[in-house]
């Protein structure tokens, strides 16, 4: 009888742990989509759980945030990730944060440089044409973002940096999987 009670108790713990994990995933998905009540402090949410469950909930949220990080949302998701440091091992968290910042920061820099270069490239022939027609000044600007060259350039950059970001996310997932 005592053995049966222990087995039932373990099954209840497994079921409730599955529920905690499911809730944490739902919470993380909501945060990714809408934010968390205007706050990026996800530790507030985690602190509502029992002490023994907090690292599991924080781990699930952390894993989900990293999984859903992309070149556009990384700044906000990293803020949420940083707020979970008290519940997670610091070295792998800091490593993934730095690597994501590195990849996404480099992407933004290259995109900005590409924009400036393409703007110069597109403006030069137009300014010469306008000058011949007697039009000058800074009131006329080229719509770089409306050009097919810009779209092609952004597509190439995104493909390259999404690949790099995916590699970082896989490595982080492997580290988390090893600890589980």
Backbone bond lengths (Angstrom), bond angles and torsions (degrees), N, CA, C in turn:
res aa  C-N    CA-C-N  psi(-1)  N-CA   C-N-CA  omega(-1)  CA-C   N-CA-C  phi
1 X - - - 1.445 - - 1.539 111.82 -
2 X 1.338 115.79 -42.52 1.468 119.56 -179.76 1.523 110.63 -64.19
3 X 1.342 117.01 -37.33 1.458 120.64 177.91 1.508 111.88 -64.78
4 X 1.330 115.65 -37.55 1.465 120.46 179.35 1.526 110.81 -66.93
5 X 1.344 116.89 -40.82 1.470 120.52 177.80 1.527 111.12 -61.62
6 X 1.346 116.54 -40.56 1.457 120.57 178.21 1.514 111.77 -63.73
7 X 1.348 116.45 -39.61 1.464 120.76 179.46 1.521 110.33 -67.24
8 X 1.324 117.61 -42.37 1.472 121.75 178.61 1.520 109.86 -62.51
9 X 1.354 115.76 -42.85 1.458 119.83 179.48 1.529 110.96 -62.80
10 X 1.341 118.08 -42.87 1.471 121.45 177.93 1.523 110.80 -62.99
11 X 1.326 117.41 -40.24 1.470 120.91 177.81 1.519 110.40 -63.87
12 X 1.335 117.63 -40.26 1.467 120.76 177.81 1.526 110.95 -63.99
13 X 1.340 116.25 -39.34 1.465 120.03 178.12 1.527 109.54 -64.77
14 X 1.343 118.03 -41.69 1.470 121.46 178.33 1.516 110.97 -62.06
15 X 1.346 115.59 -43.98 1.465 119.34 179.89 1.517 110.09 -64.02
16 X 1.323 117.70 -46.28 1.457 118.63 -178.37 1.530 110.60 -67.45
17 X 1.351 118.06 -34.62 1.457 120.24 177.65 1.531 109.41 -64.95
18 X 1.324 117.98 -40.03 1.469 120.95 175.79 1.520 110.47 -60.87
19 X 1.328 116.52 -38.40 1.464 120.39 178.41 1.526 110.72 -66.19
20 X 1.345 116.52 -42.71 1.462 119.93 178.09 1.528 110.56 -60.67
21 X 1.320 116.28 -43.86 1.461 121.47 -179.96 1.520 110.38 -63.30
22 X 1.318 116.29 -43.90 1.469 120.56 179.16 1.529 110.80 -62.68
23 X 1.326 116.63 -44.74 1.473 120.38 178.77 1.528 111.00 -62.81
24 X 1.323 115.65 -41.01 1.465 119.49 -179.74 1.527 110.72 -63.56
25 X 1.326 117.44 -40.78 1.474 120.44 178.03 1.530 110.68 -63.98
26 X 1.317 116.30 -43.74 1.469 120.57 179.15 1.525 109.71 -61.95
27 X 1.334 116.31 -45.04 1.458 120.42 178.44 1.529 110.62 -59.40
28 X 1.335 116.55 -47.53 1.468 120.58 -178.96 1.525 110.66 -60.68
29 X 1.318 117.12 -42.79 1.467 120.14 179.46 1.523 111.10 -63.26
30 X 1.328 116.46 -39.14 1.472 120.08 177.14 1.520 110.98 -65.29
31 X 1.322 116.10 -42.75 1.465 120.22 178.43 1.528 110.25 -61.27
32 X 1.310 116.61 -44.22 1.465 121.03 -179.57 1.524 110.18 -60.98
33 X 1.311 116.21 -40.50 1.461 121.01 -177.20 1.535 112.44 -77.93
34 X 1.326 116.90 -48.32 1.471 120.48 -169.68 1.523 115.60 -120.31
35 X 1.306 118.61 -10.90 1.463 120.33 -172.26 1.514 109.44 91.29
36 X 1.296 117.47 179.91 1.465 122.24 -178.18 1.517 108.20 -124.41
37 X 1.293 115.70 85.46 1.456 120.84 178.06 1.515 113.22 54.73
38 X 1.323 116.76 32.63 1.461 120.52 179.60 1.516 113.46 80.75
39 X 1.323 117.47 0.66 1.459 121.16 -177.55 1.530 110.62 -114.75
40 X 1.326 114.91 146.64 1.456 119.95 174.31 1.528 110.97 -102.14
41 X 1.335 116.78 8.60 1.462 121.35 179.19 1.526 109.56 -87.63
42 X 1.324 115.20 88.42 1.466 120.53 -178.71 1.521 111.82 -76.14
43 X 1.323 116.63 -13.17 1.455 121.15 175.31 1.521 111.82 -60.85
44 X 1.318 117.07 -29.65 1.467 121.20 177.47 1.526 109.40 -61.32
45 X 1.323 116.34 -43.88 1.470 120.79 178.87 1.526 110.23 -65.00
46 X 1.322 117.17 -46.84 1.467 121.81 -177.20 1.526 110.24 -63.38
47 X 1.327 117.37 -36.89 1.470 120.82 -177.23 1.525 113.07 -65.05
48 X 1.308 118.20 -14.50 1.460 121.52 179.24 1.532 112.23 -75.33
49 X 1.326 116.49 -14.83 1.460 121.30 -179.30 1.527 110.57 -88.23
50 X 1.329 115.20 162.57 1.464 120.99 175.41 1.522 108.77 -60.15
51 X 1.307 115.64 151.31 1.470 122.40 -178.07 1.529 112.58 -51.49
52 X 1.327 117.81 -44.59 1.466 121.86 -174.95 1.527 112.38 -68.54
53 X 1.326 117.66 -22.95 1.462 122.40 -175.01 1.528 111.93 -94.29
54 X 1.310 117.17 -21.10 1.468 121.09 -174.37 1.535 114.25 -54.36
55 X 1.333 119.44 -46.49 1.479 117.85 179.92 1.527 112.62 -62.17
56 X 1.320 117.62 -34.34 1.469 121.00 179.36 1.524 109.86 -67.94
57 X 1.335 115.98 -48.07 1.468 121.34 -179.79 1.531 109.70 -61.76
58 X 1.327 116.72 -46.19 1.466 120.57 179.41 1.533 110.62 -62.46
59 X 1.328 116.86 -39.64 1.463 120.75 178.75 1.514 112.86 -62.96
60 X 1.331 115.98 -41.77 1.466 120.58 178.91 1.530 109.95 -65.55
61 X 1.329 116.78 -45.23 1.467 120.51 179.69 1.524 109.76 -62.79
62 X 1.313 116.17 -45.66 1.462 121.57 179.85 1.524 110.73 -58.23
63 X 1.303 115.72 -48.45 1.461 121.06 -179.51 1.529 110.87 -60.00
64 X 1.309 116.30 -42.66 1.465 121.72 -179.13 1.531 111.06 -66.48
65 X 1.332 116.59 -41.18 1.466 120.22 179.29 1.525 110.46 -62.37
66 X 1.320 115.83 -44.67 1.470 119.30 179.68 1.523 109.66 -63.84
67 X 1.328 115.87 -44.21 1.474 120.46 -179.49 1.521 111.95 -58.57
68 X 1.321 117.49 -38.69 1.471 121.79 -174.98 1.531 113.72 -93.69
69 X 1.326 117.27 1.34 1.469 120.49 179.36 1.519 109.72 -67.21
70 X 1.324 115.45 134.83 1.460 119.89 174.63 1.521 109.67 -136.73
71 X 1.316 116.55 -177.55 1.459 121.58 -174.62 1.526 112.99 -67.74
72 X 1.311 117.54 -15.79 1.465 120.74 -177.34 1.530 112.93 -101.09
73 X 1.335 117.68 -33.34 1.461 119.71 -173.48 1.521 113.87 -104.89
74 X 1.316 118.47 4.21 1.463 121.34 -169.51 1.525 113.87 -60.95
75 X 1.314 119.27 -35.26 1.472 120.70 -176.62 1.523 111.35 -62.80
76 X 1.319 116.78 -47.56 1.463 120.31 -179.37 1.523 111.36 -68.69
77 X 1.331 117.03 -40.95 1.456 119.48 -178.81 1.529 111.06 -67.71
78 X 1.322 117.55 -33.68 1.459 119.59 176.81 1.530 111.09 -68.70
79 X 1.327 117.43 -32.68 1.469 119.45 174.37 1.524 109.93 -61.48
80 X 1.323 115.69 -44.91 1.464 119.58 177.45 1.515 111.30 -62.70
81 X 1.308 116.42 -40.76 1.463 121.76 179.55 1.530 110.54 -62.52
82 X 1.331 116.46 -44.58 1.468 120.85 179.64 1.524 111.32 -60.12
83 X 1.316 117.13 -33.87 1.464 120.28 -177.31 1.529 111.97 -69.81
84 X 1.328 117.39 -11.33 1.468 121.24 -179.82 1.531 112.80 -98.11
85 X 1.325 117.82 2.71 1.466 121.28 -175.92 1.521 112.68 -55.49
86 X 1.307 117.69 -35.23 1.456 120.89 -179.32 1.517 113.37 -65.20
87 X 1.317 116.48 -17.68 1.462 121.10 -177.64 1.527 113.10 -107.27
88 X 1.316 116.52 -8.59 1.465 121.14 -174.54 1.527 110.05 -122.73
89 X 1.325 115.34 161.08 1.464 121.05 174.04 1.516 109.72 -64.05
90 X 1.309 117.43 129.18 1.451 121.62 -171.72 1.512 116.90 -70.83
91 X 1.343 119.11 -37.85 1.467 119.76 -170.82 1.524 112.58 -68.32
92 X 1.322 118.50 -44.41 1.466 119.02 -179.49 1.526 110.65 -71.50
93 X 1.339 116.80 -32.83 1.468 120.36 177.55 1.529 109.70 -65.36
94 X 1.312 116.28 -46.26 1.462 120.18 -179.08 1.527 110.06 -64.08
95 X 1.319 116.11 -39.30 1.462 121.26 179.36 1.524 111.14 -61.93
96 X 1.322 116.94 -49.22 1.469 119.92 -178.18 1.528 110.11 -66.58
97 X 1.324 116.90 -38.29 1.466 120.40 178.50 1.530 110.81 -61.93
98 X 1.322 116.35 -46.86 1.466 120.30 -179.99 1.523 111.54 -63.93
99 X 1.313 116.36 -40.25 1.470 119.61 -178.14 1.521 111.21 -69.55
100 X 1.331 117.27 -40.08 1.469 120.26 177.24 1.523 109.36 -64.45
101 X 1.341 116.75 -45.23 1.467 120.31 178.24 1.533 110.53 -59.70
102 X 1.316 116.38 -39.93 1.456 120.20 -179.92 1.515 112.19 -63.38
103 X 1.318 116.48 -49.47 1.468 120.85 -178.73 1.529 110.36 -64.09
104 X 1.332 116.27 -49.76 1.472 119.72 -176.02 1.525 111.97 -70.07
105 X 1.326 116.61 -36.48 1.465 120.10 177.15 1.527 111.29 -64.90
106 X 1.324 115.80 -41.81 1.467 119.84 178.05 1.532 110.10 -65.43
107 X 1.316 116.81 -38.66 1.467 120.76 176.97 1.531 109.89 -59.15
108 X 1.326 116.61 -48.84 1.467 120.38 -179.02 1.528 111.39 -61.47
109 X 1.331 116.47 -41.52 1.474 120.29 179.10 1.529 111.12 -63.02
110 X 1.323 115.70 -47.33 1.471 119.30 -179.79 1.526 111.04 -64.36
111 X 1.318 116.51 -37.05 1.470 120.40 179.14 1.531 109.84 -65.07
112 X 1.332 116.20 -43.26 1.465 120.90 179.08 1.537 111.02 -64.02
113 X 1.330 116.79 -44.40 1.467 121.06 177.47 1.528 110.68 -61.35
114 X 1.315 115.71 -44.04 1.465 120.69 -179.81 1.516 110.65 -62.27
115 X 1.326 116.30 -38.45 1.464 120.99 178.45 1.526 110.08 -61.70
116 X 1.330 115.85 -48.92 1.471 119.92 -178.95 1.529 110.98 -61.99
117 X 1.327 116.70 -44.96 1.466 120.75 -179.73 1.528 111.40 -62.39
118 X 1.321 116.23 -44.97 1.460 119.90 -178.73 1.531 110.91 -67.67
119 X 1.327 116.51 -36.51 1.466 119.88 178.11 1.526 110.48 -60.49
120 X 1.335 115.68 -45.88 1.479 119.29 177.84 1.525 110.73 -61.16
121 X 1.329 114.91 -43.42 1.468 120.84 -178.22 1.535 111.20 -62.89
122 X 1.313 117.24 -40.65 1.467 121.08 -178.46 1.520 112.20 -78.53
123 X 1.342 117.11 -31.93 1.467 120.69 -176.96 1.526 113.20 -73.68
124 X 1.304 116.67 -37.73 1.468 120.22 -172.56 1.526 113.08 -53.11
125 X 1.345 118.89 -54.58 1.476 117.06 -179.19 1.534 112.63 -66.98
126 X 1.324 116.66 -33.46 1.473 119.34 179.97 1.526 111.02 -67.80
127 X 1.331 116.26 -43.96 1.465 119.42 -179.96 1.524 110.93 -62.38
128 X 1.329 116.17 -39.02 1.476 119.14 177.10 1.519 110.42 -62.81
129 X 1.325 116.08 -43.21 1.467 121.11 179.22 1.528 110.40 -63.14
130 X 1.330 115.77 -45.36 1.469 119.81 -179.40 1.526 110.90 -65.88
131 X 1.317 116.23 -38.32 1.453 120.95 -179.53 1.532 110.12 -61.31
132 X 1.334 115.32 -39.88 1.468 119.65 178.48 1.522 110.98 -65.14
133 X 1.322 116.52 -26.17 1.461 120.73 179.83 1.529 111.59 -93.95
134 X 1.329 117.06 2.52 1.457 120.90 177.60 1.521 113.39 85.57
135 X 1.306 117.79 15.55 1.470 121.23 179.37 1.521 107.97 -103.03
136 X 1.341 115.65 128.79 1.466 119.36 177.19 1.517 109.38 -151.38
137 X 1.317 115.17 173.48 1.461 120.15 179.11 1.519 110.74 113.79
138 X 1.313 114.33 176.42 1.458 119.64 -176.01 1.528 112.46 -98.60
139 X 1.318 116.96 5.27 1.460 119.92 -178.33 1.526 112.23 -73.23
140 X 1.310 116.65 -20.51 1.457 120.39 -178.47 1.526 108.42 -104.65
141 X 1.326 115.78 124.54 1.461 120.28 179.54 1.511 110.16 -127.78
142 X 1.309 115.05 152.89 1.459 122.27 178.70 1.529 108.33 -82.65
143 X 1.319 115.35 137.74 1.466 120.39 176.08 1.532 108.20 -87.94
144 X 1.315 116.02 86.98 1.467 121.99 -176.84 1.523 110.08 -62.84
145 X 1.326 116.59 -44.28 1.469 120.84 -175.61 1.526 112.98 -67.44
146 X 1.311 116.62 -15.58 1.458 120.46 178.07 1.525 113.09 -90.77
147 X 1.314 116.87 -3.07 1.463 119.82 -176.22 1.525 111.77 -87.88
148 X 1.312 114.88 151.43 1.466 119.64 178.04 1.530 110.53 -68.12
149 X 1.342 117.30 -31.48 1.462 120.23 178.05 1.531 110.63 -61.76
150 X 1.336 116.20 -40.58 1.463 120.86 179.23 1.525 110.17 -64.32
151 X 1.315 116.43 -46.82 1.469 119.54 179.53 1.525 111.29 -59.68
152 X 1.325 117.05 -42.08 1.466 121.09 178.08 1.529 111.08 -63.21
153 X 1.321 115.50 -43.44 1.461 120.72 -178.80 1.534 110.71 -64.30
154 X 1.326 116.57 -44.77 1.465 120.82 179.44 1.522 110.00 -64.17
155 X 1.317 117.05 -41.94 1.475 120.17 178.12 1.523 111.30 -58.73
156 X 1.331 116.73 -43.61 1.469 121.03 179.23 1.528 110.96 -64.17
157 X 1.337 115.84 -47.26 1.462 119.91 179.90 1.527 111.24 -61.58
158 X 1.325 116.32 -44.79 1.467 119.71 -179.54 1.520 111.33 -63.08
159 X 1.316 117.17 -40.62 1.467 119.70 178.84 1.530 110.12 -62.35
160 X 1.324 116.42 -45.51 1.467 120.54 -179.80 1.529 111.34 -62.65
161 X 1.326 116.58 -49.50 1.462 119.55 -174.58 1.526 113.22 -78.96
162 X 1.316 118.01 -26.96 1.468 119.03 172.20 1.525 109.91 -65.25
163 X 1.323 116.75 -36.67 1.464 120.62 176.00 1.520 111.72 -62.60
164 X 1.335 116.24 -44.39 1.465 120.46 178.26 1.525 111.20 -64.69
165 X 1.326 116.16 -42.19 1.463 121.24 179.77 1.528 110.78 -65.46
166 X 1.318 116.61 -40.57 1.470 120.01 177.53 1.523 111.47 -61.76
167 X 1.316 117.09 -37.15 1.465 121.10 178.30 1.539 109.89 -63.35
168 X 1.331 116.86 -44.76 1.465 121.07 178.24 1.528 110.08 -61.08
169 X 1.326 116.58 -43.19 1.468 120.43 -178.83 1.525 111.07 -65.15
170 X 1.322 117.50 -39.56 1.482 120.57 178.14 1.519 111.18 -64.58
171 X 1.335 116.32 -42.54 1.462 119.79 179.09 1.523 110.81 -62.48
172 X 1.328 116.55 -41.12 1.463 120.09 178.24 1.524 110.02 -64.42
173 X 1.318 116.46 -43.55 1.464 120.75 179.76 1.525 110.53 -61.61
174 X 1.339 116.73 -38.92 1.468 120.56 177.05 1.526 110.84 -62.80
175 X 1.346 117.55 -41.25 1.465 120.80 179.08 1.517 111.28 -64.49
176 X 1.334 116.00 -41.31 1.469 120.53 179.43 1.528 109.26 -66.19
177 X 1.323 117.94 -42.57 1.453 122.35 -179.00 1.526 111.82 -62.04
178 X 1.338 116.48 -36.80 1.459 120.93 179.15 1.518 110.13 -64.61
179 X 1.347 118.01 -37.81 1.450 121.68 -178.67 1.518 113.15 -75.09
180 X 1.336 117.82 -23.69 1.462 119.84 -175.16 1.500 112.87 -69.69
